[in-house]
Amino acid sequence: MKAAIITEKGAAPAIQDFPAPTAQAGALLVDVDTAGLGGWDVLGAYRLGVQFPCVIRGEGVGRLEDGRRVYFGERSVQPYGAWAERTLVPVEELWDVPDDVDDRTAIAMGIAATGALVPLEAAKIQPGEQVLVLGATGTLGQIALQLARHLGAGRVVAAARSAPALERLKERGIADDIVVLGGDDDVAALKAAGGAGFDVVLDLVCGQPMLNALKATRWGARIMTIGTGAGRQLNLDIADLLFRTLSCIGTGQRPPADRRAIWERLLRIAREQAIQIDYADFAFDDAAAAWAAQIDGPHAKITARVRG
């Protein structure tokens, strides 16, 4: 079969012939229709404990031998993954896709949307509170802004480095205000956007942007950190955290049944709230280009049509 293969740690993928998976106890074969790629897929290129060569893990939508249409996340049986004509997935990781949900929505509401919903709910947003999303222009950030409003936020502010991507969020009504990071005084810009101070910060980048955002919060603020793209080491003045709480949230280490329930709920929210997401669609044969785009930061959910 054809698959996007990584041959060693740090290597970009290439489309190659790869042995097709065979059935095994506790897992089912999936003919992949659409594959998705996210930031976590390219971090470390590839993961600790992965055997090489291997297929890009990703997430996807496909069909079982009985015709059922299913979503699956990044837990395909190694060395297989979503970026292949066929993969092998544990039974408990195969979730039925409703007929009225398209492949791209099913994928976007998986890993990315779960990464937004879990920390936002943990922050216990109160009606009318101000929410800041750091690193807001990616898929997770776009979804988080809309979920924050759904959860009761009175005002949502998007902060990131790309001015054009931020402007699109504001033009579409996804963000009430924006802050372009990387200027002469990010703290002042964040304080200007936050007024009396942000109540909740969803931090997707960590590093200096998170430290700057702390200075734009008010007493009682909850800062939820789930990403480290701007750095993992912090020189934190504990006074900036006084009367605030800082939490580092992991979103994926939950039993399959719990993750499935979250995903099914997100599908309902996406339909009811008309969640908007930017997509970047690649040809399956252009897996290397999709990989490079994800590394560069596409401000969109990357997908590829494998079949059809």
C-alpha positions in Angstrom: 0.0 0.0 0.0 1.0 3.7 -0.3 1.8 5.5 2.9 3.6 8.6 4.2 6.7 7.1 5.8 9.2 8.5 8.3 12.5 6.5 8.1 14.3 8.0 11.1 14.0 10.6 13.9 14.1 14.1 12.5 13.3 13.1 8.9 10.5 14.5 6.8 8.0 11.9 5.5 7.9 10.6 2.0 5.2 8.6 0.1 6.5 5.0 -0.3 5.2 1.5 -0.6 4.7 0.0 2.9 3.5 -3.4 4.0 -0.2 -3.3 4.6 -1.4 -4.2 8.2 -3.0 -7.5 9.0 -5.8 -8.0 11.4 -4.9 -8.9 15.0 -6.8 -9.4 18.2 -8.3 -6.3 19.7 -7.8 -4.1 16.6 -9.6 -3.6 13.3 -8.4 -2.7 9.8 -9.5 0.7 8.5 -9.5 1.9 4.9 -8.5 5.5 5.3 -10.5 8.2 3.5 -9.2 11.4 5.1 -6.1 12.0 7.2 -5.3 14.9 9.5 -2.1 16.4 10.7 -1.4 18.5 13.8 1.3 20.3 15.7 1.9 17.3 18.1 2.6 15.1 15.1 5.7 17.1 14.0 7.1 17.7 17.5 10.2 15.7 18.0 9.7 14.2 14.5 8.9 11.6 15.7 7.9 10.4 19.1 9.8 8.7 21.8 9.3 4.9 21.6 8.3 4.9 18.0 9.9 2.2 15.8 11.2 3.2 12.3 10.2 3.2 9.6 6.7 4.2 10.5 3.6 5.9 9.1 2.7 9.4 10.2 0.4 8.8 13.1 -2.1 11.7 12.7 -5.8 11.1 13.0 -8.4 10.2 10.4 -11.7 9.1 9.1 -12.2 5.8 7.2 -14.3 2.7 6.8 -14.3 -0.7 8.4 -14.7 -3.9 6.5 -18.4 -3.9 7.4 -18.8 -0.4 5.9 -19.0 1.6 9.2 -17.6 5.1 8.9 -15.3 5.8 11.9 -13.0 8.4 13.4 -9.7 7.3 14.9 -7.1 9.4 16.7 -3.3 9.0 16.9 -3.4 5.6 18.6 -3.1 3.4 15.5 -1.1 0.2 16.2 2.5 0.8 15.5 4.0 1.3 13.0 0.8 2.3 11.3 -1.1 5.6 11.2 -3.6 7.7 9.5 -1.4 8.7 6.6 -1.8 5.5 4.7 -4.3 3.7 2.5 -5.0 1.3 5.4 -4.3 1.3 9.1 -4.9 -0.8 12.2 -6.6 0.7 15.2 -7.6 -0.7 18.6 -11.3 -1.4 18.8 -11.9 1.1 21.6 -10.3 3.9 19.6 -12.8 3.6 16.7 -15.7 6.0 17.0 -18.7 6.0 14.7 -19.1 9.3 12.7 -22.6 10.6 12.3 -23.9 10.8 8.7 -24.3 14.6 9.0 -20.7 15.2 10.0 -18.1 15.6 7.3 -14.6 14.1 7.6 -12.8 17.3 8.3 -15.1 18.3 11.1 -14.8 14.9 12.6 -11.0 15.2 12.6 -10.9 18.8 13.9 -13.2 18.0 16.8 -10.9 15.2 17.9 -7.4 16.1 19.3 -7.5 19.9 18.7 -11.0 20.6 20.0 -10.5 18.3 23.0 -7.3 20.2 23.8 -9.4 23.4 23.9 -12.4 22.2 25.8 -10.7 20.4 28.6 -8.6 23.3 30.0 -11.4 25.9 29.4 -13.8 23.8 31.4 -11.2 23.4 34.1 -10.9 27.2 34.3 -14.6 27.4 35.2 -15.4 30.5 33.1 -18.0 32.6 34.8 -20.6 34.6 32.8 -19.2 37.7 31.3 -15.5 37.0 32.1 -12.7 38.0 29.8 -10.7 35.2 28.2 -7.3 35.6 26.4 -6.1 32.9 24.1 -2.3 32.9 23.5 -1.3 31.3 20.2 -4.8 31.8 18.9 -4.4 31.5 15.2 -3.9 27.7 15.0 -6.7 25.2 14.9 -6.8 24.7 18.6 -6.8 28.5 19.2 -9.6 29.1 16.7 -11.8 26.5 18.4 -10.9 27.7 21.9 -12.0 31.3 21.2 -15.4 30.0 20.1 -15.7 27.5 22.9 -14.8 30.1 25.5 -17.8 32.2 24.3 -20.0 29.1 24.3 -18.9 28.5 28.0 -20.0 32.0 29.0 -17.1 34.4 28.3 -18.3 37.9 27.8 -15.3 38.9 25.7 -12.6 36.9 24.0 -9.2 38.2 22.9 -6.8 36.5 20.5 -3.1 36.9 20.7 -0.4 35.6 18.3 2.4 36.7 16.1 0.7 36.7 12.7 -1.2 40.0 12.2 -3.0 38.8 9.0 -4.3 35.6 10.7 -5.4 37.6 13.7 -7.2 40.1 11.5 -9.2 37.3 9.9 -10.3 36.1 13.3 -11.6 39.5 14.2 -13.3 40.1 10.8 -15.2 36.8 11.2 -16.3 37.7 14.7 -14.4 34.8 16.3 -12.4 37.3 18.4 -13.6 40.5 19.9 -10.1 42.0 19.9 -6.6 40.9 18.9 -3.0 41.5 20.1 -0.1 41.1 17.7 2.8 39.7 19.7 6.5 40.3 19.0 6.2 44.1 19.2 8.2 46.7 21.2 6.0 46.2 24.3 3.8 43.1 24.4 2.9 43.6 28.1 1.5 47.1 27.3 -0.4 45.7 24.3 -1.9 42.9 26.3 -2.9 45.3 29.2 -4.5 47.6 26.7 -6.6 44.8 25.3 -7.4 43.4 28.7 -8.6 46.6 30.3 -9.2 45.8 34.0 -7.5 42.4 33.4 -8.1 39.0 31.9 -9.9 36.5 34.1 -8.8 33.4 32.1 -5.8 32.8 29.9 -5.6 29.7 27.7 -1.9 29.5 27.0 -0.9 27.5 24.0 2.7 28.6 23.8 4.2 29.1 27.3 7.6 30.9 27.5 7.8 34.7 27.6 4.3 35.3 26.1 2.8 33.5 29.1 4.9 35.6 31.5 3.8 38.8 29.7 0.2 37.7 29.8 0.3 37.2 33.5 0.9 40.9 33.9 -2.3 41.6 32.1 -4.5 39.5 34.4 -6.5 40.4 37.4 -6.7 38.8 40.9 -8.5 35.5 40.7 -7.3 34.8 37.2 -6.8 31.2 36.0 -3.9 30.6 33.6 -4.2 27.2 31.8 -1.0 26.2 30.0 -1.2 23.3 27.5 1.6 24.1 25.0 5.3 25.0 25.0 6.0 26.3 21.5 7.6 29.5 22.9 9.7 27.7 25.4 9.5 25.5 28.4 11.9 27.3 30.8 10.4 30.2 32.8 12.0 33.0 34.8 8.8 33.6 36.8 8.5 36.5 39.3 6.2 34.9 41.9 4.6 38.3 42.6 3.0 38.2 39.2 1.2 35.0 40.2 -0.1 36.3 43.5 -3.8 35.7 43.9 -3.9 33.8 40.6 -3.6 30.1 39.7 -1.4 28.6 37.1 -2.2 25.0 35.9 -0.4 22.8 33.3 -3.1 20.7 31.7 -2.7 17.4 29.9 -5.7 16.6 27.6 -5.0 13.2 26.0 -4.3 10.8 28.9 -7.9 9.8 29.5 -9.7 6.4 29.0 -11.0 5.9 25.4 -14.6 6.1 26.6 -14.1 9.5 28.2 -12.3 10.9 25.1 -15.1 9.5 22.9 -17.8 11.2 25.1 -15.9 14.5 24.8 -15.6 14.1 21.0 -19.3 13.3 20.6 -20.2 16.4 22.7 -17.9 18.5 20.6 -19.6 17.3 17.4 -22.9 18.6 18.9 -21.4 21.9 19.9 -19.8 22.4 16.5 -23.2 21.9 14.8 -25.2 24.0 17.3 -22.7 26.9 17.5 -21.6 26.7 13.9 -17.9 26.5 14.9 -15.7 28.0 12.2 -12.3 26.5 11.4 -9.7 27.2 8.6 -8.5 24.2 6.7 -5.5 23.6 4.5 -6.2 20.6 2.2 -3.3 18.8 0.7 -3.0 16.0 -1.8 -2.0 12.7 -0.2 1.0 12.6 -2.4 2.1 15.9 -1.0 2.6 14.6 2.5 6.1 16.2 2.7 4.6 19.6 1.9 1.9 19.1 4.5 4.5 18.2 7.0 6.6 21.3 6.2 3.5 23.5 6.4 2.6 22.2 9.8 6.2 23.0 11.0 5.9 26.5 9.7 2.5 27.1 11.4 -0.4 26.9 8.8 -3.0 28.7 10.9 -5.3 26.0 9.7 -6.1 22.3 10.2 -4.2 20.3 7.7 -6.0 17.4 6.0 -5.4 15.1 3.0 -7.8 13.0 1.1 -6.4 9.5 0.9 -9.1 7.9 -1.0 -11.8 9.2 -3.3 
